[in-house]
Amino acid sequence: LFLSLPVAAVRAQVQQEPFLQTTEDTGINISCSHPKKRTEDYIHFYRQLPGRGPEFLALTARGSKGLLDIAGELSVSEDGSSSALWLRRPRRGDAAVYYCALGD
């Protein structure tokens, strides 16, 4: 079983891969590049399941943050120029569009 994970950048200041794919139970990293991130900016991650509105997943300005609800982790690089949403054991229900946004 392959999980298709379309991803999208919601503002011009962030960039993501347009499409990622993994198998069920095989961890995947959803990366986001934001070289113009300011110290006070937060990285927001959302996902949109088929037929639903966007769902907030997490936000952080720096460091790492465990996400129990989705069995994953959100981390921001030391210099703040990139972040990654790690899905530890994605399941069929995790197939969605994942959005990364930069803001306060």
C-alpha positions in Angstrom: 0.0 0.0 0.0 1.4 3.4 -1.0 0.4 6.6 0.7 0.4 9.7 -1.5 1.1 12.9 0.3 0.7 16.0 -1.8 2.2 19.0 -0.2 1.7 22.7 -0.8 3.4 25.9 0.1 0.8 28.5 1.2 3.0 31.6 1.0 5.8 32.6 -1.4 8.3 32.6 1.5 8.1 28.8 1.9 8.9 26.0 -0.5 7.9 22.3 -0.3 8.3 19.3 -2.5 5.1 19.0 -4.6 4.5 15.3 -3.9 5.8 12.6 -1.6 5.0 8.9 -1.4 5.7 6.2 1.2 4.3 2.9 2.2 2.2 2.4 5.3 4.2 2.2 8.5 7.3 3.6 6.8 8.3 7.0 8.3 8.4 10.1 6.0 9.9 13.6 6.4 7.8 16.5 4.9 10.4 19.3 4.5 9.7 23.0 4.2 12.3 25.6 3.2 11.8 29.2 4.5 15.2 31.1 4.1 13.6 34.5 5.0 12.2 33.3 8.4 12.7 36.0 11.0 13.3 35.2 14.7 9.7 36.1 15.6 8.1 34.0 12.9 6.5 30.7 13.6 6.3 27.6 11.3 2.7 26.3 11.0 1.8 22.9 9.6 -1.7 21.9 8.5 -3.1 19.0 6.6 -6.2 18.7 4.5 -7.8 15.2 4.4 -9.9 14.4 1.3 -13.3 16.2 1.4 -12.4 18.2 4.6 -11.1 21.6 5.5 -7.5 22.2 6.6 -6.6 20.8 10.1 -4.0 22.5 12.2 -1.2 20.2 13.3 1.4 22.2 15.1 3.5 25.4 15.2 6.9 26.2 16.6 9.5 28.9 16.2 12.6 26.8 16.9 13.7 23.4 18.2 11.6 20.3 18.1 8.2 19.4 19.2 6.7 16.0 19.6 3.2 15.5 18.1 1.4 12.7 19.9 -1.9 13.1 17.9 -0.2 12.2 14.6 2.7 10.1 16.0 5.3 12.5 14.7 7.5 15.5 15.3 8.0 19.0 14.0 11.5 20.4 14.0 13.1 23.6 12.9 16.8 23.8 11.8 19.2 25.7 14.0 19.4 28.6 11.6 15.6 28.7 11.1 15.9 28.3 7.3 14.0 25.0 7.1 11.7 22.7 9.0 10.4 19.2 8.8 7.3 17.3 9.8 8.2 13.7 10.6 5.4 11.2 10.4 6.8 8.2 12.3 4.4 5.5 11.1 2.0 6.9 8.6 -1.3 5.1 8.1 -3.8 5.1 5.3 -5.7 7.8 7.2 -2.7 10.2 7.0 -2.9 10.5 3.2 -3.7 14.2 2.8 -2.3 17.5 1.5 0.2 18.9 3.9 0.7 22.7 4.1 3.6 24.6 5.6 3.1 28.3 6.4 5.3 31.0 7.9 3.9 33.8 10.1 3.2 35.1 13.6 
